[in-house]
């Protein structure tokens, strides 16, 4: 006859079981802390297919509107993108270089949007000064700076030699 484990050992067995283990008493309800418990219903995740894509697009456009209205850094970087993206289209480089130039500009916008979302989440939690909040915001700011450096290096390495040749041709 098999010995029944103690209550403490029994709870440890259930806490660390593998997802597909078959238990003898499978009729036991799962607690909310259990890894196998189903997630609670989320009313925002009910859309599928084209409806989901439509709602995602509306939310994305709303995010752009809020970023343009509320974030001065995003407006400045958007102005830079409005200048650099057309230049990237018309500069005489290979298609791959053109794609890299444009991607580096779009990378700056993406990282700025992510930085703004981190700042908004931190500010929603609390407006009081806290070392961890400062650290999170500083990390986001550093990420934007890295993206700007990547953009500057990309444009400098690809377009810089062309500008140098044009300058030498003028003199």
C-alpha distance (Angstrom), angle and dihedral (degrees) to the residues before:
residue distance angle dihedral
X1 . . .
X2 3.79 . .
X3 3.83 116.6 .
X4 3.82 116.7 -124.5
X5 3.85 111.8 -122.5
X6 3.78 118.8 -122.3
X7 3.83 119.5 -93.5
X8 3.81 92.5 -104.5
X9 3.81 93.1 48.6
X10 3.80 89.5 44.4
X11 3.83 91.6 55.6
X12 3.80 90.7 48.2
X13 3.77 90.2 52.6
X14 3.80 91.4 54.0
X15 3.80 93.7 44.4
X16 3.79 93.6 56.2
X17 3.78 103.5 34.8
X18 3.75 122.3 132.6
X19 3.82 117.1 -106.4
X20 3.81 95.8 -111.9
X21 3.82 99.5 38.8
X22 3.76 113.1 130.8
X23 3.81 111.2 -131.6
X24 3.76 124.0 -158.8
X25 3.81 93.8 -131.1
X26 3.81 98.3 46.3
X27 3.80 91.1 156.6
X28 3.81 91.5 74.7
X29 3.84 110.7 112.0
X30 3.79 117.2 -117.4
X31 3.78 119.6 -116.8
X32 3.84 119.1 -126.8
X33 3.82 88.9 -109.6
X34 3.80 92.3 57.2
X35 3.81 114.6 109.2
X36 3.79 90.2 -137.1
X37 3.79 95.3 51.4
X38 3.81 112.6 113.7
X39 3.78 115.9 -106.1
X40 3.80 116.1 -106.0
X41 3.78 117.0 -97.6
X42 3.80 112.7 -85.4
X43 3.83 112.8 -158.6
X44 3.82 90.5 -159.4
X45 3.81 93.1 60.9
X46 3.81 97.9 55.5
X47 3.80 98.3 96.8
X48 3.79 121.1 94.2
X49 3.80 136.2 -175.4
X50 3.79 119.7 -7.3
X51 3.81 92.5 -4.4
X52 3.79 90.2 58.2
X53 3.81 91.5 47.4
X54 3.82 90.8 48.7
X55 3.82 92.6 51.4
X56 3.81 91.2 44.5
X57 3.80 90.2 52.8
X58 3.82 91.7 49.3
X59 3.82 90.6 49.9
X60 3.80 91.0 48.1
X61 3.80 92.8 50.8
X62 3.80 89.3 48.2
X63 3.81 88.2 52.4
X64 3.81 90.0 53.6
X65 3.81 91.2 49.2
X66 3.81 92.5 50.6
X67 3.81 92.3 45.3
X68 3.80 91.8 51.0
X69 3.81 92.5 45.9
X70 3.82 99.0 42.0
X71 3.82 109.1 25.5
X72 3.82 117.0 69.2
X73 3.83 92.4 -174.8
X74 3.81 89.6 56.1
X75 3.82 90.3 50.2
X76 3.81 90.6 51.3
X77 3.79 92.3 49.0
X78 3.80 90.7 45.1
X79 3.81 88.6 54.4
X80 3.81 89.0 50.9
X81 3.82 89.1 49.5
X82 3.82 91.0 49.8
X83 3.80 87.8 58.1
X84 3.81 100.4 38.4
X85 3.81 100.8 42.4
X86 3.84 94.7 60.3
X87 3.82 88.8 43.9
X88 3.79 88.2 51.8
X89 3.79 90.0 53.8
X90 3.80 96.0 50.8
X91 3.82 102.4 35.8
X92 3.84 109.8 107.0
X93 3.82 101.2 -113.7
X94 3.79 135.4 122.0
X95 3.81 118.0 -79.7
X96 3.81 91.6 -108.1
X97 3.81 91.4 52.3
X98 3.81 89.4 47.6
X99 3.80 90.2 52.7
X100 3.81 91.4 48.9
X101 3.81 91.5 49.8
X102 3.79 92.2 50.9
X103 3.82 93.4 42.5
X104 3.81 91.2 53.6
X105 3.82 90.6 55.1
X106 3.81 92.4 46.6
X107 3.81 89.7 48.0
X108 3.80 89.5 61.4
X109 3.82 90.6 53.0
X110 3.81 92.3 47.4
X111 3.79 93.9 49.8
X112 3.81 91.4 46.4
X113 3.81 90.2 53.2
X114 3.81 90.4 50.3
X115 3.81 90.7 47.4
X116 3.80 90.1 51.0
X117 3.79 90.7 50.4
X118 3.83 91.2 51.9
X119 3.80 90.4 49.4
X120 3.81 91.8 48.5
X121 3.80 92.1 49.7
X122 3.82 91.8 48.7
X123 3.81 91.4 48.0
X124 3.82 90.9 49.1
X125 3.80 90.5 55.1
X126 3.80 94.0 49.8
X127 3.78 140.5 -29.0
X128 3.80 92.5 -150.5
X129 3.80 117.8 107.2
X130 3.78 113.1 -97.3
X131 3.80 130.0 166.3
X132 3.82 94.0 -128.4
X133 3.81 91.9 49.0
X134 3.79 89.8 50.2
X135 3.79 90.6 48.2
X136 3.82 92.7 51.1
X137 3.80 91.9 49.1
X138 3.81 91.6 46.0
X139 3.81 90.5 51.4
X140 3.80 90.1 52.8
X141 3.79 91.2 48.3
X142 3.80 90.7 49.1
X143 3.81 89.7 51.7
X144 3.81 89.9 54.4
X145 3.80 90.1 49.4
X146 3.82 90.9 51.5
X147 3.82 90.3 49.8
X148 3.81 90.0 50.4
X149 3.82 90.5 49.9
X150 3.81 90.3 49.7
X151 3.81 88.9 51.6
X152 3.81 92.4 47.5
X153 3.81 92.9 47.9
X154 3.80 92.5 46.0
X155 3.78 93.7 50.9
X156 3.79 91.8 41.3
X157 3.80 94.1 51.6
X158 3.81 96.2 43.3
X159 3.80 104.6 32.7
X160 3.82 98.0 25.5
X161 3.82 95.5 76.0
X162 3.81 90.1 47.8
X163 3.79 91.3 52.2
X164 3.81 89.7 47.7
X165 3.83 91.4 52.6
X166 3.82 91.4 47.8
X167 3.81 90.5 48.9
X168 3.82 91.7 50.7
X169 3.82 90.6 47.7
X170 3.82 90.3 55.3
X171 3.81 93.9 53.9
